[in-house]
Amino acid sequence: MGTFHRAARTHMSIMIPLSVLDLSPVPEGSDAAQSLRNSLDLARHAERLGYRRIWFAEHHNMPGIASAATAVVIGHVAAGTSTIRVGAGGIMLPNHAPLVVAEQFGTLAALFPGRIDLGLGRAPGTDQLTARALRRNLNSDANAFPQDVVELMDYFQPAEPDQRVRAVPGAGLDVPVWILGSSLFGAQLAAALGLPYAFASHFAPAELEHAIEIYRARFEPSEYLDKPYVMLGVNVFAAQTDDEANLLFSSLQQAFVNLRTGKPGLLPPPAKDYEEGLDPTARALLQHALSCSIVGSPQTVKEGIDAFIARTDADELMVTAQIFDHAARIRSFEILAEVTGL
C-alpha cells in the first residue's frame, strides 16, 4: 500500500459523500431508449437517497453503453431531477474543441445553475478507428491535453471587453472542472492546476495509491480549490446475500472480458459460477482490473466500504454498478445508502 500524506481513517465515524457513475448500460434484450429512461429513474432514486452527484461517461462505438452523447444525457437527467448534481465523468477532451465543450456545458449551467459538473479525460473513450471517425483525423495530440484544459477553463472566466472568442453561454458561469485519470499524468495535472481529482479505480486500479500520493503531495491551492480533493471510483454490487450479489456481479465480469478480448457487446445476463469457468489469464485479468469492487450482502458491503475509505482516505466515492436487471441495480444503491447512513 502507498504512504498517504494524511492520517488514514481507521474507523469511519463520519460517512463521506457518495455519488453515482452511470454508463447507461444496455442489457441484452433491451435498447438505448430504455437504458436512458433507466438512467433518469436511477438519478431520481439517487437524489432521494442522498447521493451527491450522478455522472455519465463518454464512450463511443460500444453497443452496451448508451451515454456517448454525454452532454445530451446530462440535460435529459438534469431536467428530470431537481437537486442532485449532474455531470460528465467524463468528457474525453481530445475528441472535442475546447470551445464546443465550453458552450455545451455553459448551456447546461445556464439551464441548471449550480448543478453541473465537468470531468475531463485525455483518453479517446474508444478504439483508434472510431477516434478517427469522431475527429476526422488524429492530428489532435493527447500531449496537448493540459493546454486544452486551460483553454477550456478560460472560456468559463468572465469575458474581457476586447475578447474576440467567447463561450456563449459559458463565460462567467460556474462549471466546476475535475481532472479524471487512471495514471500518474492526471494526478500531476490536477495538482498543478489546483483542481479536484477523480481516479478510475473501478476499472484501472494499478496506480491508485501512487496517484493519490502524488496528487496530495504536489497540490497547489487555486481559486477553485484550497486543498486536495480525491474522488475514487468503486464497483458496488449489493444484494440480500453474498451469493446473490456475486451472481449480479457476473454481468460486469462478462462484459469486461468481452471488451478486453475485442468483443464488446450488450450487457450480458448473470451467469452462475462464471469466474470459475475462465482460464487463469482471464481470471487474473478480472481479479486485477476489478479489484476495487465491493460485492455482497449489506454487512459485507458496509465492511468493504469502511475498509476502502480507511485504506485510501478518499474524500468522496463514485459508485458504479453494471447490473443487468434495473430493479436490482436500484436496490443495490438503496442497500448502499442504508448501510452507510447516507
Secondary structure by P-SEA (a helix, b strand, c coil): ccccccccccccccccbbbbbbcccccccccaaaaaaaaaaaaaaaaaacccbbbbbbbcccccccccaaaaaaaaaaaacccccccccccccccccaaaaaaaaaaaaaaccccbbbbbbccccccaaaaaaacccccccccaaaaaaaaaaaaaccccccccccccccccbbbbbbbbbccaaaaaaaaaabbbbbbcccccccaaaaaaaaaaaaccccccccbbbbbbbbbbbbcccaaaaaaaaaaaaaaaaaaaaccccccccccccccccccaaaaaaaaacccccccccaaaaaaaaaaaaaaccccccccccccccaaaaaaaaaaaaaaacc
